Amino acid sequence: MRFLDHREPLPAPLRGAIVALGNFDGFHLGHQAVAGEAIAWARAEGRPAIVATFDPHPVRFFRPDSEPFRLTTLEQRQELYLAAGATAMLVFHFDAALAGTTAEDFVRGILGEHLGAAGVVTGEDFTFGKGRGGNIDVLRTVGAEAGITTRTVGPVMDGGAAVSSSRVRDALRAGDPQEATRLMTRPFAIRGVVEHGDKVGRTIGYPTANLAIESYLRPRYGIYAVTGRVLATGEVLKGAANIGVRPQFSPPKELLEPHFFDFSDDLYGQEIEIAFHHFLRPEAKFDSLEALVEQMDRDCAKARDLLG
């Protein structure tokens, strides 16, 4: 099912759903616990289960100049939610109208009247509505008046701290994709359409599939052991990738450039997803192209070993 837009009428069969309410970017262990509670509740009562998210992220709306921080696109989130057992994904389009909606109107007007939700599940620290005037107490009280039952899920603790999107982002910025994988139960992955580049890689024996990073969080710049998935075919490829500004070449250009092992097919114009498994080294500028190639040989050998 195509994802749902909160500004449009909800299909009749989806009214009376149990809604997991949050942003759920990254869909880490904490998010999975909230969605899992909603899905189990919906199944127990024979109702649809809807996982909701916000786009753009409220932070992006209020601070449009903030640095990129997204962990997933809407398309990736939809696939994750449906794989978890949700019936559909609902997108709350965060614009001036939604930002100006009071907490009471959000519960009564949007969740109750417009969506016809029977139940809502969210995290204990969830806030919503104009000026963040709504919290769990408001949701529970106003929801009860509107015929909506509310459940909350506490934080998932790990190492004495709650699992959070901030922890995932911090791990990626520190060059620790394995920690991000542990918190999300899958690797951080950037999806995009392969574009034409300057084709320098071909001349040195390392052709790459160039991707724009767009609104994704920037993990630590450097070389990673990665896998790539071709969305059209499902084919999975192993490789090594550079993400950064390519200090060896001028002018600097921010790109994700995976090189896939033992692969020579044309990927231009195809959508692929690059999953980050191991950080190998930071970006560096070498004294010569020959020295760069020698280092790339070592990088790829290490990536092959790490990826098995």
For each residue, the residues with C-beta under 8 A, 3 or more apart:
1: 4 82 87 88
2:
3: 74 78 88 89 90 91
4: 1 8 10 11 14 50 88 89 90 91
5: 8 90 91 93
6: 52 90 91 92 93 98 110 114 115
7: 93
8: 4 5
9: 114
10: 4 14 15 114 115 116
11: 4 14 15
12: 15
13: 48
14: 4 10 11 17 48 50 87 88
15: 10 11 12 115 116
16: 47 48 116 117 118
17: 14 42 47 48 49 50 87 115 116 117 118
18: 38 39 41 42 45 47 48 49 50 117 118 119 120 121
19: 38 50 51 52 90 111 115 117 119 120 121
20: 24 34 35 37 38 39 49 50 51 52 86 120 121 122
21: 52 111 120 121 122 126 128
22: 31 34 52 53 122 123 126
23: 53 54 57 58 165
24: 20 27 31 34 35 51 52 53 77 81
25: 53 57 70 71 72 77 165
26: 31 71 72 165 168 184
27: 24 31 32 35 72 77 80 81 84 184
28: 31 32 163 164 165 168 183 184 185
29: 32 33 156 158 163 183 184 185
30: 33 34 123 155 156 162 163 164
31: 22 24 26 27 28 34 35
32: 27 28 29 35 36 84 185
33: 29 30 36 37 153 156
34: 20 22 24 30 31 37 38 121 122 123 153
35: 20 24 27 31 32 38 39 51 81 84 86 121
36: 32 33 39 40 84 85
37: 20 33 34 40 41 121 151 153
38: 18 19 20 34 35 41 42 49 50 51 86 119 121 151
39: 18 20 35 36 42 43 49 84 85 86
40: 36 37 43 44
41: 18 37 38 44 45 47 49 119 121 151
42: 17 18 38 39 45 46 47 48 49 87 119
43: 39 40 46 49 85
44: 40 41
45: 18 41 42 118
46: 42 43
47: 16 17 18 41 42 118 119
48: 13 14 16 17 18 42 87 88
49: 17 18 20 38 39 41 42 43 85 86 87
50: 4 14 17 18 19 20 38 86 87 88 89 90 117
51: 19 20 24 35 38 81 84 86 88 89 90
52: 6 19 20 21 22 24 89 90 91 92
53: 22 23 24 25 74 77 89 90 91 92
54: 23 57 58 91 92 93 94
55: 74 91 92 93 94
56: 60 61 94
57: 23 25 54 60 61 69 70 94
58: 23 54 61 62 94 99
59: 62 63 66 69
60: 56 57 63 64 66 94
61: 56 57 58 64 94 95 99
62: 58 59 99
63: 59 60 66
64: 60 61
65:
66: 59 60 63 69
67: 218
68: 213 214 215 216 217 218
69: 57 59 66 169 217
70: 25 57 73 215 216 217
71: 25 26 165 168 169 184 188 216 217
72: 25 26 27 76 77 80
73: 70 76 77 191 215
74: 3 53 55 77 78 89 91
75: 78 79 191
76: 72 73 79 80 189 191 273
77: 24 25 27 53 72 73 74 80 81 89
78: 3 74 75 81 82 89
79: 75 76 82 83
80: 27 72 76 77 83 84
81: 24 27 35 51 77 78 84 86 89
82: 1 78 79 85 86 88 89
83: 79 80
84: 27 32 35 36 39 51 80 81
85: 36 39 43 49 82
86: 20 35 38 39 49 50 51 81 82 89
87: 1 14 17 42 48 49 50
88: 1 3 4 14 48 50 51 82
89: 3 4 50 51 52 53 74 77 78 81 82 86
90: 3 4 5 6 19 50 51 52 53 115
91: 3 4 5 6 52 53 54 55 74
92: 6 52 53 54 55 98
93: 5 6 7 54 55 98
94: 54 55 56 57 58 60 61 98 99
95: 61 98 99
96: 99 100
97: 100 101
98: 6 92 93 94 95 101
99: 58 61 62 94 95 96 130
100: 96 97 130
101: 97 98 105 106 109 110 129 130
102: 105 106 129 130 133 134
103: 106 107 128 129 130 133 134 135 138 139 142
104: 107 108 129 134 138 142
105: 101 102 108 109 110 129
106: 101 102 103 109 110 111 128 129 134
107: 103 104 110 111 112 134 138 139 142 143 146 148
108: 104 105 111 112 113 142 145 146
109: 101 105 106 112 113 114
110: 6 101 105 106 107 113 114 115
111: 19 21 106 107 108 114 115 117 120 143 146 148
112: 107 108 109 115 116 117 143 146 147 148
113: 108 109 110 116 146
114: 6 9 10 109 110 111
115: 6 10 15 17 19 90 110 111 112
116: 10 15 16 17 112 113
117: 16 17 18 19 50 111 112 120 148
118: 16 17 18 45 47 147 148 149
119: 18 19 38 41 42 47 148 149 150 151
120: 18 19 20 21 111 117 139 143 148 149 150 151
121: 18 19 20 21 34 35 37 38 41 150 151 152 153
122: 20 21 22 34 126 136 139 150 152 153
123: 22 30 34 126 152 153 154 155
124: 136 152 153 154 155
125: 155
126: 21 22 122 123 135 136 139 152
127: 132 134 135
128: 21 103 106 132 134 135 139
129: 101 102 103 104 105 106 132 133 134 138
130: 99 100 101 102 103 133
131:
132: 127 128 129
133: 102 103 129 130 138
134: 102 103 104 106 107 127 128 129 138 139
135: 103 126 127 128 138 139
136: 122 124 126 139 140 150 152
137: 140 141
138: 103 104 107 129 133 134 135 141 142
139: 103 107 120 122 126 128 134 135 136 142 143 150
140: 136 137 143 144 150
141: 137 138 144 145
142: 103 104 107 108 138 139 145 146
143: 107 111 112 120 139 140 146 147 148 149 150
144: 140 141 147 148 149 150
145: 108 141 142
146: 107 108 111 112 113 142 143
147: 112 118 143 144
148: 107 111 112 117 118 119 120 143 144
149: 118 119 120 143 144
150: 119 120 121 122 136 139 140 143 144
151: 37 38 41 119 120 121
152: 121 122 123 124 126 136
153: 33 34 37 121 122 123 124
154: 123 124
155: 30 123 124 125 162 163 164
156: 29 30 33 162 163
157: 160 161 162 163
158: 29 161 162 163 183
159:
160: 157
161: 157 158 164 167
162: 30 155 156 157 158
163: 28 29 30 155 156 157 158 167 183
164: 28 30 155 161 167 168
165: 23 25 26 28 71 168 169
166: 169 170
167: 161 163 164 170 171 183
168: 26 28 71 164 165 171 172 180 183 184 188
169: 69 71 165 166 172 173 217
170: 166 167 173 174
171: 167 168 174 176 177 179 180 183
172: 168 169 175 176 177 180 188 217 219 220 276
173: 169 170 217 218 219 220
174: 170 171 220
175: 172 219 220 222 279 282
176: 171 172 179 180 279
177: 171 172 180 181 187 188 219 224 276 277 278 279
178: 181 182 277 278
179: 171 176 182 183
180: 168 171 172 176 177 183 184 187 188 276
181: 177 178 184 185 186 187 188 277
182: 178 179 185
183: 28 29 158 163 167 168 171 179 180
184: 26 27 28 29 71 168 180 181 187 188
185: 28 29 32 181 182
186: 181 189 275
187: 177 180 181 184 227 275 276 277
188: 71 168 172 177 180 181 184 217 219 275 276
189: 76 186 273 274 275 276
190: 211 213 216 243 256 273 274 276
191: 73 75 76 231 271 272 273 274
192: 211 212 213 214 256 271 272
193: 211 269 270 271 272
194: 209 210 211 267 268 269 270 271 272
195: 210 211 212 268
196: 199 210 268
197: 200 201 208 210 255 257
198: 249
199: 196 202 203 207
200: 197 203 204 249
201: 197 204 206 207 208 257 259
202: 199 205 206 207
203: 199 200
204: 200 201 289 292 293 296
205: 202 293
206: 201 202 259 293 296 300
207: 199 201 202 259 264
208: 197 201 241 242 257 258 259
209: 194 228 257 258 259 260 267 272
210: 194 195 196 197 255 256 257
211: 190 192 193 194 195 255 256 257 258 272 274
212: 192 195 255 256
213: 68 190 192 216 218 243 254 255 256
214: 68 192
215: 68 70 73
216: 68 70 71 190 213
217: 68 69 70 71 169 172 173 188
218: 67 68 173 213 221 243
219: 172 173 175 177 188 224 243 276
220: 172 173 174 175 279 282
221: 218 243 244 245 282 283
222: 175 242 243 244 279 280 281 282 283
223: 240 241 242 279 280 281 282 283 299
224: 177 219 240 241 243 276 277 278 279 280 303
225: 238 239 240 277 278 280 302 303 306 307
226: 238 239 240 241 258 274 275 276 277 303
227: 187 236 237 238 239 274 275 277 307
228: 209 236 237 238 239 258 260 272 273 274 275
229: 234 235 236 237 272 273 275
230: 233 234 235 236 237 267 270 271 272
231: 191 234 270 271 272 273
232: 270 271
233: 230
234: 229 230 231
235: 229 230
236: 227 228 229 230
237: 227 228 229 230 260 261 263
238: 225 226 227 228 260 261 303 304 307
239: 225 226 227 228 258 259 260 261 263 300 303
240: 223 224 225 226 258 259 280 296 299 300 303
241: 208 223 224 226 256 257 258 259 274 276
242: 208 222 223 246 255 256 257 283
243: 190 213 218 219 221 222 224 255 256 257
244: 221 222 247 254 255 283
245: 221 252 253 254 255 283
246: 242 249 252 253 255 257 283
247: 244 252 283 284 285
248: 285 286 289 292
249: 198 200 246 252 253
250:
251:
252: 245 246 247 249
253: 245 246 249
254: 213 244 245
255: 197 210 211 212 213 242 243 244 245 246
256: 190 192 210 211 212 213 241 242 243 274
257: 197 201 208 209 210 211 241 242 243 246
258: 208 209 211 226 228 239 240 241 274
259: 201 206 207 208 209 239 240 241 296 300
260: 209 228 237 238 239 263
261: 237 238 239 300 303 304
262:
263: 237 239 260
264: 207
265:
266:
267: 194 209 230 270 272
268: 194 195 196
269: 193 194
270: 193 194 230 231 232 267
271: 191 192 193 194 230 231 232
272: 191 192 193 194 209 211 228 229 230 231 267
273: 76 189 190 191 228 229 231
274: 189 190 191 211 226 227 228 241 256 258
275: 186 187 188 189 226 227 228 229
276: 172 177 180 187 188 189 190 219 224 226 241 279
277: 177 178 181 187 224 225 226 227 306 307
278: 177 178 224 225 303 306 307
279: 175 176 177 220 222 223 224 276
280: 222 223 224 225 240 299 302 303
281: 222 223 284 299
282: 175 220 221 222 223
283: 221 222 223 242 244 245 246 247
284: 247 281 295
285: 247 248
286: 248 289 291 292 295
287: 291
288: 291 292
289: 204 248 286 292 293
290: 293 294
291: 286 287 288 294 295
292: 204 248 286 288 289 295 296
293: 204 205 206 289 290 296 297
294: 290 291 297 298
295: 284 286 291 292 298 299
296: 204 206 240 259 292 293 299 300
297: 293 294 300 301
298: 294 295 301 302
299: 223 240 280 281 295 296 302 303
300: 206 239 240 259 261 296 297 303 304
301: 297 298 304 305
302: 225 280 298 299 305 306
303: 224 225 226 238 239 240 261 278 280 299 300 306 307
304: 238 261 300 301 307
305: 301 302 308
306: 225 277 278 302 303
307: 225 227 238 277 278 303 304
308: 305
